[in-house]
Amino acid sequence: MTAPAREPLVAIDAVPGAASIAAVVDTLLAEVLLAGGLAAAGGTRTSGLPAQTYRRRRHRITHLLTMVCEQDLGLRFAAGVPFLACIPAVREGVPMAGYAMSGAHYPPSQWVGDLFVRWIGAEESPGDQDATAANADRLLQGALWYVVHERPDDAVPAAVRYLVDLAATGQVPDIEAAAIAIAYLIRAAARADTPDGLAALIAGGRIPTTVADWTRPWMTWTGLVPAASPAGRRGVAALIDRAQAAATRTRTAGDADAWLAALAGATCAHRCLWQGAPLTVEKMPLGLQALHSQVEEMVADHNAIMFAFALAGMPQVVAYSRSVARELAANGDRDGRRFATERALIPPHLLTGTALPRHWQQPTWRTVTAALGHGRPGTRRPRDGAPVEVGPRELTDAATSALTRIRGAAAAEQRRISAELIDDYPWFDLAHRIDGEVRALSGDLPGAIDAVVAALVLTPEAADFWQLLAELLNLAGHPRAAGTAMRMAQIVHQAGEQLTAG
Amino acid sequence: MHVLSFALVLEEVGAVGKGSGGNIRDLDSLFDDERLERLREHARAFCFLAFHGTADTAIADYVRGGTLGDDTPADLMVLFVLDQPAPVATPVGDDSLREWVTIDRGGHPAYRMVRELFDDPPALPGLVVFEELTLGSEVAYLPLGHLRTRQDALQELRDLFALIGEVSAAAKPGKFLDDLGVALHQRGSDYTRTGRRPLREWLRRGFTLARENSGEIVTMVNFFS
């Protein structure tokens, strides 16, 4: 199993063997963020949240898994994941917003709970302009709570960065609300640029102090008019820098999984800029207009690229990008440099090769559940890069046939058969489980554990996968980690179908 | 401070409907009359700040200081040569304008551009001021070599930009450089003035010169009107 190229989101105590369990948690949390980001990037205020089927499959199991790992393994955030607590969860003395690493204790299980509850709230929202204003109000509360309590050097750009980061990590289904919150922060900067001054101004007159102050509707900021200020200028600069850094990540991604996450993040950041910049001024100056037009093209490209991806996978994404590059070339971009620096949303080197490198052909088990959007990737398989639906019969037949051929075969032949099964059905949880068992039989315990991690990321509600992981960890001499895996097996078994019910 | 290629600004000025190709245009097609005329709706006057990024430290440090956008009135467009491409908003800060350390003053694109405008090349660094790009236009030139520190440059250029902005706002069509001459004379500023010059072609050649050195003629991305 190749380690993901990103920084891990979570860390655990030094428990031998437990890295495998942490890998399941880490991959699932990244996948949840990806699901949020992809939905928000292409969505409107009513449709910017992950599909209900996805949320049902991941909500309870992810929450449960993070809680168990917090208790058993000291699970905590490792990277500075931005967060915003949902209102019912806000209590005195507990951080309400910020970056999970930067302040007081904010455990991953609470983050999971807050995020999914916010998604449920978004689904129940009327989805009109008033709802977007209320969403912007809540986002402003988060941004100001963060700057008032964390005291960053320069409050306005820090608050803008926090909001872009929250949106770009897939945690704001209504991106227009984030754009409005950013624009009004920049408007407010003409009258106040300290954390307390901003909070007092935007909250309606005095600095919020109690939980009630921080969570009641504010809405008085809607009267702020566009005005120029040095702090506002630094805020717009922060917005532009975040959006451009996000675009760069799509061009430097190392594989399809990293690219999908970068694309979702970039589009959410671009939409913050695209929808927010016009609200910061009465009329955009020419330079800002030029920049705005560039971003507009990229937001449009995102929608076309995601449609191409859903329809026919990565090869179609490359084909679409080639068509954009050709059109630019016809307009004067003879060496392709402008496409590469202004418009590309994939690494430009993919456009020159004849066949896609293997790790670019399709998303792997790490991201596919979010990437395909409907929460059941195992019922699909890639064909020429495009996801095609397969019936349960085909899956059962493929697994049965592989198991029959594996039985009695030599170790090398067993490995070949299980590898072939994964090649054909890379998103099929049972294929990874079979691979794990085959590897265990040949004495490759680390490889077996990695394979079961893949199966668990695809289907974390499968008690038998957790049980197999526990057995493998025991065999590897890691009884404490095995105990956690076995505990998960028991909890998941007892919860049964409730885990994924609506 | 963020800057952007002046070519992109010209593309935006001429944008008519957008397709998947965006506004992107061949450089040659950017300098048409209609586009340059529309640019006048956004800028009453233009300045070209000519300096060497590592040799003319007072001016370069002032630009690196990032207040150029704040110091420029909304209807004055300031251009300068950046030593890197700027196809997207590009931040200018302490580390900027240090790439062309090996290019001497004689070979620097900005210096070469100024020399093209004069039969008798003036002392550099300096500020080229003109009213428009379509017709052949006269040019005023203010040498800035006497500025010794970043603070000197900040004070002088802030005052000059404000003055140029005021004069251009009040001037009758075609009278801008005359009025500016009077104002500069009253201020006691040293300046020279050329006859008519084909500025469109001059700027077009400037683009090529800058790009031959992997640079760009840029202008500030002002965030507020």
Interface residues (C-beta under 8 A of the other chain):
Chain A: P226 A227 A228 P230 G232 R233 V236 A237 I240 D241 Q244 A247 T280 V281 E282 K283 M284 P285 L286 G287 L288 Q289 A290 L291 S293 Q294 E296 E297 A300 D301 A304 S323 V324 E327 L328 A330 N331 G332 D333 R337 R338 T341 E342 R343
Chain B: M1 H2 L4 L8 V9 E11 E12 V13 A15 K18 G19 S20 G21 G22 N23 I24 R25 D26 L27 D28 S29 H42 A43 G69 D70 A74 M77 P85 P87 V88 A89 P91 T219 M220 V221 N222 F223 F224 S225
